[in-house]
Amino acid sequence: MKINKYVEDLKTKSAAELSEELVAAKKELFNLRFQNATNQLDNTSRIKEVRKNIARIQTVITEQAKAAK
């Protein structure tokens, strides 16, 4: 249920907002990887969650691009 709500929220955003969200998610993933490498990360499952969120954002961007054609 939580994931569906997130995807529905993404679908209501514009392309510019999605791009900003994608950049923020990629920065977060970089920071999580850095923390993991230095043994500072407590919740390693967050990496997997962020990776999936990036894929969801990219999927919505692709769907919107195909719908615009």
QUISULRA-V258598 format. One record per pair of residues at least 12 apart in sequence whose ideal C-beta (glycine too) atoms are under 10 Angstrom apart, sorted by the first residue. I is the first residue (numbers start at 1). J is the second residue. D is the distance in Angstrom with one decimal. If there is no record, write none. Layout:
((I | J | D) (I | J | D))
This chain:
((3 | 49 | 9.9) (3 | 52 | 8.5) (3 | 53 | 9.3) (3 | 56 | 8.0) (6 | 53 | 7.4) (6 | 56 | 7.1) (6 | 57 | 9.7) (7 | 53 | 9.8) (7 | 56 | 5.9) (7 | 57 | 9.5) (7 | 59 | 8.5) (7 | 60 | 7.2) (8 | 60 | 10.0) (9 | 21 | 9.8) (9 | 60 | 9.8) (10 | 53 | 9.0) (10 | 56 | 6.4) (10 | 57 | 6.2) (10 | 59 | 8.7) (10 | 60 | 4.6) (10 | 61 | 8.9) (10 | 63 | 9.7) (10 | 64 | 9.7) (11 | 60 | 5.8) (11 | 63 | 7.8) (11 | 64 | 8.1) (12 | 60 | 9.8) (13 | 57 | 9.2) (13 | 60 | 7.9) (13 | 61 | 9.8) (13 | 64 | 9.2) (14 | 64 | 8.7) (15 | 60 | 9.6) (15 | 61 | 6.8) (15 | 64 | 6.2) (15 | 65 | 8.0) (15 | 68 | 8.7) (18 | 57 | 5.9) (18 | 58 | 8.8) (18 | 60 | 6.2) (18 | 61 | 5.2) (18 | 64 | 7.6) (19 | 57 | 8.8) (19 | 61 | 7.5) (21 | 53 | 8.6) (21 | 54 | 9.3) (21 | 56 | 9.9) (21 | 57 | 5.7) (21 | 60 | 9.4) (21 | 61 | 9.6) (22 | 53 | 9.3) (22 | 54 | 6.7) (22 | 56 | 10.0) (22 | 57 | 4.8) (22 | 58 | 6.9) (22 | 60 | 9.6) (22 | 61 | 7.3) (23 | 57 | 9.8) (24 | 57 | 9.6) (25 | 50 | 5.9) (25 | 51 | 8.8) (25 | 52 | 10.0) (25 | 53 | 5.5) (25 | 54 | 4.9) (25 | 55 | 9.8) (25 | 56 | 9.3) (25 | 57 | 6.4) (25 | 58 | 9.7) (26 | 50 | 8.7) (26 | 51 | 10.0) (26 | 54 | 6.4) (26 | 57 | 9.5) (27 | 50 | 10.0) (28 | 46 | 8.6) (28 | 47 | 9.5) (28 | 49 | 10.0) (28 | 50 | 5.5) (28 | 53 | 8.8) (28 | 54 | 9.2) (29 | 46 | 9.3) (29 | 47 | 6.9) (29 | 49 | 9.9) (29 | 50 | 4.8) (29 | 51 | 6.5) (29 | 53 | 8.9) (29 | 54 | 6.7) (30 | 50 | 9.8) (31 | 50 | 9.6) (32 | 44 | 8.4) (32 | 46 | 5.9) (32 | 47 | 5.0) (32 | 48 | 9.9) (32 | 49 | 9.5) (32 | 50 | 6.3) (32 | 51 | 9.4) (33 | 47 | 6.8) (33 | 50 | 9.6) (35 | 47 | 9.3))
